[in-house]
């Protein structure tokens, strides 16, 4: 337990001292939040109704899918994990501790957004705060699992960027963050249901705001939970201590199993 606490403390401080992680965890989401609060609410006043959950999801994606995988790949390529193995550190701890510290960073930013979105930008506050907190935790858990999985299966830094953007960019366009899901053509909605941001947004709107949703919010919760569990389980199973190690426990394509809950949701929605 002492080793776990020391490792956690080190990773948490790294998230504040490392310029890249500081950007992904705090500066990027907070600056984007301020810009959307000032600009987007003027361009589209309806955005204020969903601004708080949308910006919480944005901060979650930025920290987990853009910020979490990179250090995992860099540490593996530098041989740091090899020294961890020699000292008896289990693979689960190597993956879970950075994920947990990332979750803490996201929750700090999410708390700031939730508490300031209403007073500063007239954003609609949740009607059910308990559901808001639970959906936030579930969304961060799911995305952190996907971020850890990307860090495990990516061959290098370029692969990390590509895989991260495959989740991040479509989420911004089709995930219901900038515009409601019912504004999208019906032919596009099954594609949007392949994204964790879509299910997170539907869960927020249905459970925390009491609004009608296209995807049943409880189905969205089930998709997020199952995807997060699959992603973390696959990340631990596929974990490779050294980039030069040619023997792997499973093929990296097994990571696609984490997408199965979204595919089922997309088929059900089509």
Secondary structure, 3 states (H helix, E strand, C coil): CHHHHHHHHHHHHHHHHCHHHHHHHHHHHHHHHHHHHHHHHHHCHHHHHCHHHHHHHHHHHHHHHHHHHHHHHHHHHCCHHHHHHHCCCCHHHHHHHHHHHHHHHHHHHHHHHHHHHHHHHCCCCCCCHHHHHHHHHHHHHHHHHHHHHHHHHCCCHHHHHHHHHHHHHHHHHHCCCCCCHHHCCHHHHHHHCCCHHHHHHHHHHHHHCCCCCCCCHHHHHHHHHHHHHHHHHHHHHHCCCCCCCCCCCCCHHHHHHHHHHHHHHHHHHC
